[in-house]
Amino acid sequence: MCSPANLAYITLLGILPVSEVRGAIPLSYILFGESESLCRYTGVALAIAGNMAVAPLILIMLQKLEALIVSGKIPFVRDLYLYITERIRSRAKKYVDRYGVPGLILFVSIPLPTTGAWSGSLAAHLLGLSFARSVIAIEIGVAIASLIILSSLEFLTMFV
């Protein structure tokens, strides 16, 4: 039977920046055996949904934080932030113009540490990509990463 607690753990792991779908999907396979395939795939769907929910929220929070820093009353912090972000955006402009959304999709879709929706959201914000394009690219990247992880797990379960 699908334990609500286990499904909540999987969803939470999908949301957390340390694990995202890279940890949540395998946990679903661990918690729910072959005989509980409905629960297993419910867990997988919750892991993916949790990870996809992150990008818009993080991008909105980063925009709000940037507005707060830029309009802040501490000139040193504002000037340092603007210097760093402008430097990053100017140095990365040729790469963003060249690779843009496909580059962000590729970055997010590689199922390795520090290349998920959280890092992709930060990169998209720092590089100055639009909100809508960033969200779409990150969601596609999460979907690809999820398919890679699912394919790997399905392949491995053939031998176990």
FENSUL-V548616 format. One record per pair of residues at least 12 apart in sequence whose ideal C-beta (glycine too) atoms are under 8 Angstrom apart, sorted by the first residue. I is the first residue (numbers start at 1). J is the second residue. D is the distance in whole Angstrom. If there is no record, write none. Layout:
BEGIN
i->[I I]
j->[J J]
d->[D D]
END
This chain:
BEGIN
i->[1 1 2 2 2 2 2 2 3 3 6 6 6 6 7 7 7 7 9 9 10 10 10 10 10 10 10 10 11 11 11 11 11 12 13 13 13 14 14 14 14 14 14 15 15 15 15 17 17 17 17 20 20 20 20 20 20 20 21 21 21 21 21 21 21 21 21 22 22 22 22 22 22 24 24 24 24 24 25 25 25 25 25 25 25 25 26 26 27 27 28 28 28 28 28 29 29 31 34 44 44 47 48 48 48 51 51 51 51 52 52 52 52 54 54 54 55 55 55 55 55 55 55 55 56 56 58 58 58 58 59 59 59 59 59 59 60 62 62 62 63 63 66 66 66 69 70 85 88 88 89 89 89 92 92 96 96 96 100 100 101 101 101 101 102 104 104 104 104 104 104 104 104 105 105 105 105 105 106 107 107 107 107 108 108 108 108 108 108 108 108 109 109 109 109 109 109 110 111 111 111 116 116 117 117 117 120 120 120 120 121 121 124 124]
j->[36 39 32 36 38 39 42 43 31 39 31 32 39 43 39 42 43 46 27 31 24 27 28 31 43 46 47 50 24 46 47 49 50 50 27 47 50 46 47 48 49 50 51 50 51 53 54 54 116 118 119 51 54 116 117 118 142 145 47 48 51 111 116 142 145 146 149 111 112 113 116 145 149 43 46 47 50 51 43 44 47 48 146 149 150 153 149 153 43 47 40 41 43 44 47 153 157 43 157 146 150 146 142 143 146 116 117 142 146 117 139 142 143 117 118 121 117 120 121 134 135 138 139 142 131 135 117 118 121 122 121 124 125 131 134 135 131 121 122 125 125 131 81 85 125 81 82 126 126 127 126 127 128 126 127 127 128 129 129 133 129 133 136 137 137 120 123 124 129 134 137 138 141 137 138 140 141 144 141 119 120 123 141 120 137 138 140 141 142 144 145 140 141 142 144 145 148 145 145 148 149 142 145 138 141 142 134 137 138 141 134 138 137 138]
d->[8 7 8 7 7 4 6 8 8 8 5 7 8 7 8 7 6 6 7 8 5 6 5 7 4 6 5 8 7 4 7 7 4 7 6 7 8 7 4 7 7 3 4 4 7 7 6 8 7 4 8 5 8 4 6 7 8 8 5 6 5 8 7 6 6 5 6 5 8 8 7 7 6 8 8 3 7 7 8 5 5 8 6 5 6 7 7 6 7 8 5 8 3 5 6 5 7 7 7 8 7 8 7 7 5 7 5 5 8 7 5 5 8 5 6 7 5 7 5 7 5 4 6 8 8 5 7 6 4 7 5 7 6 6 6 7 8 7 7 4 7 8 8 8 7 5 7 6 5 7 7 6 5 8 5 5 7 7 7 8 7 5 7 4 8 6 7 6 7 7 4 7 7 5 8 5 5 7 7 8 6 7 7 4 7 5 8 3 6 8 7 8 4 8 4 5 7 7 5 5 6 7 7 5 7 5 8 7 5 6 7 6 7 7]
END
